[in-house]
């Protein structure tokens, strides 16, 4: 079924995680699924205090990596608590193991590379760490989600696979935004007005604000925008930087994300976006870097194996 634009006004706020221990030095790229640094936690608190839409957030989504989950829980704590109470009220306070949490862990928005720091923990370890709090929904995190080495793995850092999972993530978010719409059942007040021959008043346009906490490299694929990308860092996004987007459905029925004018002006002023040709040229450069750097987890230079270069992944 082709996608249709949600009737409710939907904003997608994309956020890069706070500083993790792997961001401190290249040597730390060997750390598996690293946690946030103390500076990273401070960045979360600063984002919590400055983000203007806590009361409007309807959904929280994050990569299942530990640094993204904790960035989401700390940075959006007001919304986490509000949605937790709302969920408890709807479910009579019952907890559901591995599901029902207010932060949905979505494997499709995990990081790009297959370095140890960019490979997630097993589902068992994530359940051990997050189930007790009941705040993270790990229902979509299946065995093998962290496998980026197998030749047939959909998570391997190859250009076509990255584009496919970014498209899958956009469609999943689009469907999330569409939930609960178009039921066809008029409200009680609308029925009452119709019975009395009264004209139904025009309702104000509803809004949904979906927050997605993910990674610097994946953000370029998710937005299909490589403007500002630093190939040495693997991203053009800063830690805890956030930008706002809206859905666009193309004639080919593809789901895209378009940055809002307010978000663009806030960070770019009057600068012009890159042309399609410029985007394609950068994608070709990214493709070459992926093959050089992550074809086997390390970079090859002149036939020699050397460690990865990225420091700010």
C-alpha positions in Angstrom: 0.0 0.0 0.0 1.5 3.4 -1.0 2.2 5.8 1.9 -0.2 8.7 2.4 0.8 11.9 4.2 -0.4 11.8 7.9 -3.2 14.2 8.6 -1.6 15.3 11.8 1.3 17.7 11.5 4.3 15.7 12.4 7.8 17.0 13.3 10.8 14.6 13.5 13.6 15.9 15.8 16.8 14.1 14.9 19.5 14.1 17.6 23.1 13.0 17.6 24.1 11.2 20.8 26.2 12.9 23.5 30.0 12.3 23.8 30.9 8.7 24.4 34.3 7.3 25.5 35.0 6.3 21.9 34.9 10.0 20.9 37.8 10.9 23.1 40.5 9.1 21.1 41.1 6.7 18.2 42.4 4.1 20.6 39.0 4.0 22.3 37.4 2.8 19.0 38.2 -0.7 20.3 35.7 -0.2 23.2 32.6 -2.3 22.6 29.3 -0.3 22.9 30.9 2.4 25.1 29.0 4.6 27.6 28.8 8.3 27.8 31.6 10.3 29.3 31.0 12.8 32.2 31.1 15.5 29.6 28.6 13.6 27.6 26.2 13.4 30.5 26.6 17.2 31.0 25.7 17.7 27.3 22.5 15.7 27.9 21.6 17.9 30.8 22.2 21.0 28.7 20.0 19.7 26.0 17.3 18.8 28.5 17.3 22.4 29.8 17.3 24.0 26.3 15.0 21.7 24.2 11.7 23.6 23.7 9.2 20.8 22.9 9.3 18.4 25.9 5.6 18.9 26.5 4.8 18.1 22.8 6.8 14.9 22.4 4.6 12.0 21.5 7.2 9.3 20.8 10.8 8.7 21.7 13.0 6.5 19.5 16.7 5.7 19.8 19.4 3.4 18.4 19.8 0.4 20.7 23.4 1.4 21.4 24.0 2.2 25.0 25.2 5.8 24.4 22.1 6.7 22.4 19.7 5.1 24.9 21.2 7.0 27.8 21.3 10.2 25.7 17.6 9.8 25.1 16.7 9.0 28.7 18.8 11.9 30.2 18.2 14.6 27.6 14.4 14.0 27.3 13.7 13.1 30.9 10.6 15.4 31.2 9.0 13.6 28.3 10.2 10.2 29.5 8.5 10.7 32.8 5.3 12.1 31.3 5.0 9.3 28.8 5.8 6.7 31.5 3.0 7.9 33.7 0.7 7.9 30.6 1.7 4.4 29.7 1.2 3.1 33.2 -2.3 4.6 33.3 -3.2 3.0 30.1 -1.8 -0.4 31.1 -2.9 -0.3 34.8 0.7 0.0 35.9 1.7 -3.4 34.5 5.2 -3.9 33.1 5.8 -5.9 30.0 9.3 -7.4 29.7 11.2 -6.2 26.7 8.3 -4.0 25.5 6.0 -1.3 26.6 8.8 1.1 27.5 8.6 4.7 26.4 11.8 4.8 24.5 11.6 2.4 21.5 15.0 0.9 20.5 15.1 0.8 16.7 18.0 -1.2 15.2 17.7 0.5 11.8 19.1 3.7 13.2 22.3 2.1 14.7 25.7 3.5 13.6 27.3 2.9 10.3 30.7 1.3 10.9 31.7 -2.2 12.1 34.3 -0.9 14.5 33.9 -2.4 18.0 32.6 1.0 19.3 29.9 1.0 16.7 28.7 -2.6 17.3 25.9 -3.0 19.9 25.5 -5.3 22.8 23.6 -8.6 22.6 19.8 -8.5 23.3 20.5 -10.4 26.5 22.9 -7.8 27.8 20.5 -4.9 26.9 17.6 -6.6 28.7 19.8 -7.1 31.8 20.7 -3.4 31.7 17.4 -1.8 30.8 14.5 -4.1 31.7 14.5 -3.2 35.4 13.9 0.5 34.7 11.0 -0.4 32.4 11.7 2.7 30.2 13.2 1.1 27.1 11.2 -1.0 24.7 13.6 -3.7 23.3 10.9 -5.6 21.4 12.5 -4.8 18.0 16.0 -5.8 19.0 16.5 -9.3 17.8 19.5 -11.7 17.9 22.1 -10.7 15.3 21.2 -7.0 15.2 24.8 -6.2 16.1 26.4 -8.5 13.5 28.1 -6.3 11.0 30.7 -8.8 9.8 28.7 -11.6 8.1 28.7 -11.2 4.3 24.9 -11.4 4.2 24.3 -9.2 7.2 21.9 -6.3 6.4 23.9 -4.3 9.0 27.2 -4.4 7.2 28.6 -1.0 6.4 28.1 -1.0 2.6 26.5 1.9 0.7 23.5 0.1 -0.7 22.7 -1.7 2.6 23.0 1.6 4.5 20.6 3.3 2.0 18.1 0.5 2.3 18.0 0.5 6.1 17.8 4.3 6.2 14.8 4.1 3.9 13.3 1.3 6.1 13.8 3.6 9.1 12.1 6.5 7.4 9.1 4.4 6.5 8.9 3.0 10.1 8.9 6.5 11.5 6.3 7.5 8.9 4.0 4.7 10.0 4.6 5.5 13.6 3.4 9.1 12.9 0.3 7.7 11.2 -0.8 5.5 14.0 -4.2 6.3 15.5 -5.3 8.3 12.5 -8.1 7.8 10.0 -10.3 5.6 12.3 -13.4 6.9 10.7 -15.2 7.1 14.1 -16.5 10.6 14.8 -16.2 11.8 18.4 -19.2 12.0 20.7 -19.3 15.7 20.5 -19.3 15.6 16.7 -22.2 13.1 16.8 -24.1 15.3 19.2 -23.7 18.4 17.0 -24.7 16.4 13.9 -27.9 15.2 15.6 -28.8 18.8 16.6 -28.1 20.1 13.1 -25.2 22.2 14.3 -22.2 22.9 12.1 -19.2 21.0 13.3 -16.5 23.4 14.5 -13.1 23.2 12.8 -10.7 21.5 15.1 -7.1 22.9 15.5 -4.5 21.0 13.7 -2.9 18.4 15.9 0.9 18.0 16.2 3.1 15.0 16.8 6.7 15.5 17.8 8.9 12.4 17.4 12.4 12.5 18.8 15.0 10.1 17.3 18.4 9.8 19.0 21.0 8.2 16.7 24.5 8.6 15.4 26.6 11.1 13.4 27.3 8.8 10.4 23.8 7.4 10.1 22.2 10.8 10.3 23.5 11.7 6.8 21.9 8.5 5.4 18.6 9.1 7.3 18.3 12.6 6.0 19.9 11.9 2.6 21.9 15.1 3.2 25.7 15.0 3.2 26.1 18.8 3.4 28.8 19.6 6.0 30.0 16.0 6.3 33.7 15.7 7.4 35.0 12.4 5.9 37.7 12.2 8.6 35.1 12.5 11.4 32.4 10.6 9.6 29.8 13.2 10.3 28.9 16.9 10.1 26.8 16.7 13.3 28.0 17.7 16.8 27.3 15.8 19.9 23.7 16.4 21.1 23.1 18.6 18.0 19.4 18.4 17.0 17.6 19.4 13.8 13.9 19.3 12.9 12.3 17.7 9.9 9.0 17.0 8.2 7.9 14.1 6.1 7.7 14.4 2.3 6.3 11.6 0.1 7.7 11.7 -3.4 5.9 10.8 -6.7 7.8 7.5 -6.6 6.1 6.9 -3.1 9.4 7.2 -1.3 9.4 8.7 2.2 11.9 11.5 2.6 12.7 14.0 5.4 12.9 17.7 4.7 14.5 20.0 7.3 12.1 22.7 8.5 12.8 26.3 7.5 13.2 27.3 11.2 15.7 24.5 11.8 17.7 25.4 8.6 17.8 29.2 9.4 18.9 28.5 13.0 22.0 26.7 11.9 22.6 27.9 8.3 21.1 31.4 8.1 20.7 32.3 4.4 23.0 29.7 3.0 21.7 27.6 0.1 21.4 23.8 0.4 23.6 21.6 -1.7 22.5 20.8 -5.2 21.6 17.2 -6.1 24.9 17.0 -8.0 26.9 18.0 -5.0 25.1 15.5 -2.8 25.8 12.7 -5.3 29.5 13.7 -5.4 29.7 13.5 -1.6 27.9 10.2 -1.5 30.5 8.8 -4.0 33.3 10.0 -1.7 31.5 8.4 1.3 31.1 5.2 -0.6 34.9 5.1 -1.3 35.7 5.9 2.3 33.3 3.1 3.5 35.1 0.6 1.3 38.5 1.7 2.4 37.8 2.0 6.1 35.2 -0.6 6.9 35.4 -3.3 4.3 37.1 -5.5 6.9 36.9 -3.2 9.9 40.2 -1.4 9.3 41.6 0.9 6.7 44.1 -0.3 4.1 46.8 2.1 2.9 49.3 0.8 0.3 48.4 -2.8 1.1 49.1 -2.2 4.8 46.5 -2.5 7.5 46.3 0.5 9.8 43.9 1.6 12.5 40.8 3.6 11.7 41.1 7.4 11.6 37.8 8.6 12.9 37.9 10.3 16.3 34.4 11.9 16.4 32.1 9.0 15.3 
